[in-house]
Each structure stands twice: as structure tokens, then as C-alpha cells.
Amino acid sequence: MGAFWHPECFCCRACSQPITENEFSLSGRNPYHKSCFKELHHPKCEVCHQFIPTNGAGLIEYRSHPYWKQKYCPSHEHDCTARCCSCERLE
């Protein structure tokens, strides 16, 4: 980050609470608790409404319908999730 902070001033941009953990996330120059950052920025599956899981490399990997832009977990392609016969959106 290239900056110095008083411990009591190093606060999460989302919840305004001090960050006391060794791990945190940055968006620009704004620090976040990892959980706050996930809640704000991590995509949720539009089928199961859970956070889209990360792959083995720690990257967020999802599928998206080319027309509807529906983001969903890769597992829903093969788990018998209902798909509309007309528009192919997952239900």
C-alpha cells in the first residue's frame, strides 16, 4: 500500500470497524475486511443465490448466458438444474 496508518485509523471502508487481521482486501486505496469485501464485490449465483465458489487457483470462475448475462456456478451446467426450453435460462 505504501502508506502508514495508526492501528485505530486502519478501518474497513464498508463497516468502519478497525482491521485487526493480518489479511485484508484493497479496492483502490480503500482497505476492507475480507468478509466485507466479499459481501460487496464477490458475485452471487443467480440460480442458488450463494457466492460463486473460487476454483483451485483461488479465482472466481462462473458461467454466463450469452444473451441474459445470468451468472451461475459452473456446477449448475451438470447438476440437473432446470433450464427453460425456450430461452435456456437456468431456473
Secondary structure, DSSP 4 states (H G I P E B T S, - for coil): ------GGG-B-TTT--B--SS--EEETTEEE-HHHHHHHHS-B-TTT-SBPPB-TTS-B--EE-TTT--EE-GGGGTTT--B-TTT--B-
